[in-house]
Amino acid sequence: MVDEEKVQVIARLNDAFRTTFRGGSVYVTAGIRAYGAAFELAALSAVRTFETFNGDNDPYQEHDFGAFEIEGEKLFWKIDCYDLKLRHGSPNPADQTVTRRVLTIMLASEY
């Protein structure tokens, strides 16, 4: 059984990180960079303002994935939660003291 309160905390922490880019690391792939600085900035902005969560892209309601388009190109973003040494998954993604978030923005074709 899923702990709904824990899921809500994870979603809230993921949203805070995604909208501010504070509290973790943000990466864009080589594919994104290849489109140029304006495209990369548009992608970063789209991730920060993303609100289209639904059962298809957010089945666990943790707000850790999104898909969108820029200039006809489909992009994905994904938040992964690791332990503080970035070696393993976080033992508790709802606890910021044991979690390091990593957000990756990529072309769908790079997934």
C-alpha positions as CSV (number, residue, x, y, z in Angstrom):
1,M,0.0,0.0,0.0
2,V,1.3,3.5,-0.9
3,D,1.6,6.0,1.9
4,E,-0.4,8.9,0.4
5,E,1.2,11.5,2.7
6,K,4.7,10.4,1.7
7,V,3.8,10.6,-2.0
8,Q,2.5,14.2,-1.4
9,V,5.7,15.2,0.3
10,I,7.8,13.7,-2.5
11,A,5.6,15.6,-5.1
12,R,6.0,18.8,-3.2
13,L,9.8,18.4,-2.9
14,N,10.1,17.5,-6.6
15,D,8.0,20.5,-7.6
16,A,10.1,22.8,-5.4
17,F,13.3,21.5,-7.0
18,R,11.9,21.5,-10.5
19,T,10.5,25.1,-10.3
20,T,13.6,26.6,-8.6
21,F,16.5,24.3,-9.7
22,R,17.6,24.5,-6.0
23,G,18.3,21.5,-3.9
24,G,19.9,19.2,-6.5
25,S,21.6,19.0,-9.9
26,V,20.2,19.9,-13.3
27,Y,21.5,18.4,-16.5
28,V,20.7,18.8,-20.1
29,T,21.8,16.3,-22.7
30,A,24.0,16.8,-25.6
31,G,20.9,16.6,-27.9
32,I,19.4,19.6,-26.2
33,R,22.7,21.5,-26.3
34,A,23.0,20.8,-30.1
35,Y,19.9,22.9,-30.7
36,G,21.6,26.0,-29.3
37,A,21.3,28.2,-26.3
38,A,17.8,29.6,-27.1
39,F,16.4,26.1,-27.4
40,E,18.1,25.1,-24.1
41,L,16.7,28.1,-22.3
42,A,13.2,27.4,-23.6
43,A,13.5,23.8,-22.4
44,L,14.7,24.9,-18.9
45,S,11.8,27.3,-18.8
46,A,9.3,24.7,-19.9
47,V,10.4,22.3,-17.2
48,R,10.1,25.0,-14.5
49,T,6.5,25.9,-15.5
50,F,5.3,22.3,-16.3
51,E,2.0,21.5,-14.7
52,T,0.4,19.0,-17.0
53,F,0.6,16.0,-14.7
54,N,-1.8,13.1,-15.4
55,G,-2.0,9.4,-15.2
56,D,0.1,8.8,-18.3
57,N,3.1,10.8,-17.3
58,D,2.7,10.7,-13.5
59,P,1.3,7.3,-12.5
60,Y,2.8,7.4,-9.0
61,Q,1.8,11.1,-8.5
62,E,5.3,12.1,-7.4
63,H,5.7,14.8,-10.1
64,D,9.0,13.2,-11.3
65,F,8.5,13.1,-15.0
66,G,7.1,15.3,-17.8
67,A,6.9,15.4,-21.6
68,F,6.5,18.5,-23.8
69,E,7.3,19.9,-27.2
70,I,9.5,22.8,-28.3
71,E,9.7,23.7,-32.0
72,G,8.1,20.4,-32.9
73,E,10.7,18.4,-31.0
74,K,9.4,16.1,-28.2
75,L,11.4,16.5,-24.9
76,F,11.3,14.6,-21.6
77,W,12.4,15.7,-18.1
78,K,13.0,13.3,-15.2
79,I,13.8,13.7,-11.6
80,D,15.8,10.8,-9.9
81,C,16.3,10.7,-6.2
82,Y,19.7,9.4,-5.0
83,D,21.5,9.0,-1.7
84,L,23.8,11.9,-0.7
85,K,26.8,10.2,-2.4
86,L,24.9,9.7,-5.6
87,R,25.7,6.0,-5.6
88,H,22.3,4.4,-4.9
89,G,18.7,5.4,-4.9
90,S,17.6,7.5,-1.9
91,P,16.5,5.5,1.1
92,N,13.7,7.9,1.5
93,P,12.9,10.5,-1.2
94,A,10.5,12.3,1.2
95,D,13.5,13.2,3.5
96,Q,15.7,15.9,2.1
97,T,18.4,15.1,4.6
98,V,19.1,11.8,2.9
99,T,18.2,12.7,-0.7
100,R,20.0,14.4,-3.6
101,R,17.7,15.1,-6.5
102,V,18.9,15.0,-10.1
103,L,16.9,16.5,-12.9
104,T,17.7,15.5,-16.5
105,I,16.2,17.2,-19.6
106,M,16.5,15.3,-22.8
107,L,15.2,14.8,-26.3
108,A,12.6,12.0,-26.4
109,S,14.9,10.3,-29.0
110,E,17.7,10.2,-26.4
111,Y,15.6,8.2,-23.9
